[in-house]
Amino acid sequence: NAHTTASDALWAGCPVLTILGSTFAGRVAASLVTAAGLPELVVPTVADYVKRAISLAGDGAARSRLAQHLAGPGRDSALFDTVRTTRSLERAYTTMAEQHRRGVRESFRV
């Protein structure tokens, strides 16, 4: 459920290991980690989480690689591109407003 905490950790360059949950809140950290380009830090079960955490605890090179990713190529991801995210959100709002003015009603299925 690490909305702000996971985001802050990633912005600070700290990799986040997470379990993919079944609820919106449970999927937030997985989405953030994936957006930062580190999908290998999303695991499906508690057993996988423990196994991966123990593995990372004993592998300084792997932890360093993850941190370097966040400091380097990970910084180019959508997660850290505030300007691009803002522009995309503005376009979405404009599109929705235009559709509303034209009377267009969209149905979305999740």
SELUMRO-587453 format. One record per atom (N, C-alpha, C): atom name; y, z, x. Coordinates in steps of 0.02 Angstrom, whole numbers. Layout:
SELUMRO-587453
[CA, [Y, Z, X]]
...
***
This chain:
SELUMRO-587453
[N, [-60, 0, 40]]
[CA, [0, 0, 0]]
[C, [63, 0, 42]]
[N, [59, -27, 100]]
[CA, [113, -21, 150]]
[C, [167, -73, 140]]
[N, [205, -66, 87]]
[CA, [260, -113, 77]]
[C, [310, -108, 135]]
[N, [351, -58, 134]]
[CA, [404, -50, 183]]
[C, [376, -31, 251]]
[N, [327, 14, 253]]
[CA, [301, 37, 317]]
[C, [271, -20, 358]]
[N, [230, -62, 327]]
[CA, [200, -118, 363]]
[C, [253, -167, 385]]
[N, [300, -181, 341]]
[CA, [354, -227, 359]]
[C, [394, -201, 418]]
[N, [413, -137, 415]]
[CA, [451, -107, 470]]
[C, [411, -107, 535]]
[N, [347, -92, 531]]
[CA, [305, -92, 591]]
[C, [302, -161, 622]]
[N, [292, -212, 581]]
[CA, [288, -280, 607]]
[C, [355, -301, 637]]
[N, [411, -285, 603]]
[CA, [477, -301, 630]]
[C, [488, -266, 697]]
[N, [458, -207, 706]]
[CA, [465, -170, 769]]
[C, [416, -194, 822]]
[N, [373, -242, 804]]
[CA, [326, -270, 852]]
[C, [260, -232, 855]]
[N, [247, -191, 806]]
[CA, [185, -152, 804]]
[C, [135, -186, 757]]
[N, [79, -209, 782]]
[CA, [28, -240, 740]]
[C, [3, -190, 687]]
[N, [-17, -216, 630]]
[CA, [-42, -175, 574]]
[C, [-112, -199, 555]]
[N, [-159, -153, 556]]
[CA, [-227, -168, 532]]
[C, [-231, -145, 460]]
[N, [-258, -187, 417]]
[CA, [-260, -170, 346]]
[C, [-323, -195, 312]]
[N, [-337, -163, 255]]
[CA, [-393, -184, 213]]
[C, [-364, -223, 154]]
[N, [-394, -279, 139]]
[CA, [-372, -319, 82]]
[C, [-392, -283, 18]]
[N, [-342, -263, -21]]
[CA, [-355, -227, -83]]
[C, [-363, -274, -142]]
[N, [-376, -245, -199]]
[CA, [-386, -285, -260]]
[C, [-325, -283, -306]]
[N, [-274, -244, -288]]
[CA, [-214, -240, -329]]
[C, [-155, -270, -291]]
[N, [-101, -282, -326]]
[CA, [-41, -308, -293]]
[C, [-22, -264, -234]]
[N, [-16, -199, -246]]
[CA, [4, -153, -193]]
[C, [-46, -154, -136]]
[N, [-109, -161, -152]]
[CA, [-160, -162, -101]]
[C, [-161, -226, -60]]
[N, [-127, -277, -84]]
[CA, [-127, -341, -47]]
[C, [-62, -352, -8]]
[N, [-13, -309, -16]]
[CA, [51, -320, 16]]
[C, [45, -322, 92]]
[N, [14, -272, 121]]
[CA, [8, -270, 194]]
[C, [-31, -331, 219]]
[N, [-82, -352, 183]]
[CA, [-121, -411, 202]]
[C, [-76, -473, 201]]
[N, [-34, -478, 151]]
[CA, [13, -535, 148]]
[C, [62, -534, 206]]
[N, [88, -475, 221]]
[CA, [137, -469, 276]]
[C, [105, -487, 343]]
[N, [46, -459, 355]]
[CA, [11, -473, 419]]
[C, [-6, -546, 425]]
[N, [-29, -576, 371]]
[CA, [-46, -647, 372]]
[C, [17, -690, 383]]
[N, [71, -672, 350]]
[CA, [134, -709, 359]]
[C, [159, -705, 431]]
[N, [144, -650, 464]]
[CA, [164, -642, 534]]
[C, [118, -680, 581]]
[N, [65, -710, 554]]
[CA, [20, -750, 595]]
[C, [-38, -712, 625]]
[N, [-55, -654, 595]]
[CA, [-110, -614, 621]]
[C, [-163, -599, 567]]
[N, [-190, -651, 536]]
[CA, [-239, -640, 482]]
[C, [-302, -603, 506]]
[N, [-315, -603, 570]]
[CA, [-374, -568, 596]]
[C, [-367, -492, 589]]
[N, [-308, -468, 571]]
[CA, [-298, -396, 560]]
[C, [-307, -375, 487]]
[N, [-330, -422, 446]]
[CA, [-346, -407, 376]]
[C, [-422, -406, 370]]
[N, [-449, -349, 350]]
[CA, [-521, -342, 344]]
[C, [-540, -328, 272]]
[N, [-602, -346, 251]]
[CA, [-621, -340, 180]]
[C, [-646, -271, 158]]
[N, [-671, -230, 204]]
[CA, [-702, -167, 183]]
[C, [-680, -109, 229]]
[N, [-693, -49, 206]]
[CA, [-679, 10, 247]]
[C, [-721, 9, 310]]
[N, [-784, -10, 304]]
[CA, [-828, -13, 363]]
[C, [-800, -63, 415]]
[N, [-776, -120, 391]]
[CA, [-746, -169, 437]]
[C, [-682, -142, 468]]
[N, [-644, -104, 430]]
[CA, [-582, -74, 454]]
[C, [-598, -26, 512]]
[N, [-646, 18, 501]]
[CA, [-665, 66, 552]]
[C, [-690, 31, 615]]
[N, [-733, -19, 605]]
[CA, [-760, -57, 662]]
[C, [-704, -91, 701]]
[N, [-658, -123, 666]]
[CA, [-603, -159, 699]]
[C, [-555, -110, 733]]
[N, [-541, -53, 701]]
[CA, [-497, -3, 731]]
[C, [-526, 25, 795]]
[N, [-591, 39, 794]]
[CA, [-624, 65, 855]]
[C, [-623, 11, 909]]
[N, [-636, -50, 890]]
[CA, [-634, -105, 938]]
[C, [-565, -112, 970]]
[N, [-513, -111, 929]]
[CA, [-445, -118, 955]]
[C, [-425, -58, 998]]
[N, [-448, 2, 979]]
[CA, [-432, 62, 1017]]
[C, [-458, 57, 1089]]
[N, [-513, 23, 1098]]
[CA, [-542, 17, 1164]]
[C, [-525, -47, 1201]]
[N, [-482, -87, 1173]]
[CA, [-466, -153, 1202]]
[C, [-391, -161, 1211]]
[N, [-366, -136, 1266]]
[CA, [-294, -140, 1280]]
[C, [-269, -211, 1283]]
[N, [-310, -257, 1308]]
[CA, [-289, -327, 1313]]
[C, [-278, -357, 1243]]
[N, [-323, -340, 1197]]
[CA, [-316, -366, 1129]]
[C, [-253, -337, 1096]]
[N, [-241, -272, 1105]]
[CA, [-181, -242, 1077]]
[C, [-118, -273, 1107]]
[N, [-120, -286, 1170]]
[CA, [-63, -318, 1204]]
[C, [-52, -389, 1178]]
[N, [-106, -426, 1167]]
[CA, [-100, -494, 1141]]
[C, [-69, -493, 1071]]
[N, [-89, -446, 1030]]
[CA, [-61, -441, 963]]
[C, [14, -425, 966]]
[N, [33, -378, 1008]]
[CA, [103, -359, 1015]]
[C, [144, -418, 1043]]
[N, [115, -454, 1091]]
[CA, [149, -512, 1119]]
[C, [158, -566, 1066]]
[N, [110, -574, 1023]]
[CA, [117, -623, 969]]
[C, [177, -606, 925]]
[N, [182, -541, 908]]
[CA, [238, -520, 865]]
[C, [305, -529, 900]]
[N, [306, -521, 966]]
[CA, [369, -529, 1003]]
[C, [385, -602, 1017]]
[N, [334, -645, 1016]]
[CA, [344, -715, 1032]]
[C, [335, -760, 972]]
[N, [278, -796, 968]]
[CA, [268, -844, 914]]
[C, [271, -814, 844]]
[N, [252, -752, 837]]
[CA, [255, -720, 772]]
[C, [326, -715, 746]]
[N, [375, -711, 790]]
[CA, [446, -708, 770]]
[C, [468, -772, 736]]
[N, [432, -826, 747]]
[CA, [450, -890, 715]]
[C, [419, -897, 645]]
[N, [381, -848, 624]]
[CA, [348, -852, 559]]
[C, [398, -841, 502]]
[N, [376, -859, 443]]
[CA, [418, -851, 384]]
[C, [437, -778, 372]]
[N, [394, -733, 391]]
[CA, [407, -662, 381]]
[C, [472, -640, 414]]
[N, [487, -668, 472]]
[CA, [546, -647, 510]]
[C, [605, -694, 502]]
[N, [596, -747, 463]]
[CA, [650, -796, 454]]
[C, [689, -780, 390]]
[N, [735, -733, 396]]
[CA, [773, -710, 339]]
[C, [816, -766, 309]]
[N, [845, -807, 351]]
[CA, [887, -861, 326]]
[C, [847, -910, 284]]
[N, [789, -931, 310]]
[CA, [746, -978, 273]]
[C, [722, -947, 207]]
[N, [703, -884, 209]]
[CA, [679, -850, 149]]
[C, [735, -846, 98]]
[N, [795, -829, 120]]
[CA, [852, -825, 74]]
[C, [866, -892, 43]]
[N, [867, -945, 82]]
[CA, [879, -1012, 56]]
[C, [826, -1033, 6]]
[N, [764, -1017, 20]]
[CA, [709, -1034, -26]]
[C, [717, -996, -92]]
[N, [735, -934, -88]]
[CA, [745, -894, -148]]
[C, [804, -921, -189]]
[N, [857, -940, -155]]
[CA, [915, -969, -189]]
[C, [896, -1034, -225]]
[N, [855, -1076, -191]]
[CA, [832, -1138, -223]]
[C, [790, -1124, -284]]
[N, [747, -1073, -280]]
[CA, [705, -1055, -337]]
[C, [749, -1032, -396]]
[N, [799, -991, -381]]
[CA, [844, -968, -435]]
[C, [882, -1027, -466]]
[N, [906, -1072, -424]]
[CA, [941, -1130, -449]]
[C, [896, -1173, -493]]
[N, [835, -1184, -471]]
[CA, [787, -1223, -509]]
[C, [772, -1190, -576]]
[N, [762, -1124, -576]]
[CA, [749, -1089, -639]]
[C, [809, -1093, -686]]
[N, [869, -1086, -659]]
[CA, [929, -1090, -702]]
[C, [935, -1160, -731]]
[N, [923, -1212, -691]]
[CA, [927, -1281, -716]]
[C, [875, -1293, -769]]
[N, [815, -1268, -760]]
[CA, [762, -1277, -809]]
[C, [780, -1241, -874]]
[N, [809, -1182, -868]]
[CA, [829, -1145, -928]]
[C, [883, -1183, -966]]
[N, [932, -1210, -930]]
[CA, [985, -1248, -963]]
[C, [958, -1310, -999]]
[N, [905, -1340, -971]]
[CA, [875, -1400, -1002]]
[C, [823, -1381, -1055]]
[N, [809, -1316, -1063]]
[CA, [761, -1294, -1113]]
[C, [689, -1303, -1090]]
[N, [679, -1310, -1026]]
[CA, [611, -1318, -999]]
[C, [578, -1249, -995]]
[N, [519, -1245, -1023]]
[CA, [481, -1183, -1019]]
[C, [417, -1198, -981]]
[N, [409, -1165, -925]]
[CA, [350, -1175, -882]]
[C, [300, -1119, -896]]
[N, [237, -1137, -897]]
[CA, [184, -1088, -903]]
[C, [150, -1083, -835]]
[N, [144, -1023, -810]]
[CA, [112, -1013, -746]]
[C, [50, -970, -756]]
[N, [-3, -990, -725]]
[CA, [-64, -951, -728]]
[C, [-78, -924, -658]]
[N, [-97, -862, -656]]
[CA, [-114, -830, -592]]
[C, [-188, -824, -585]]
***
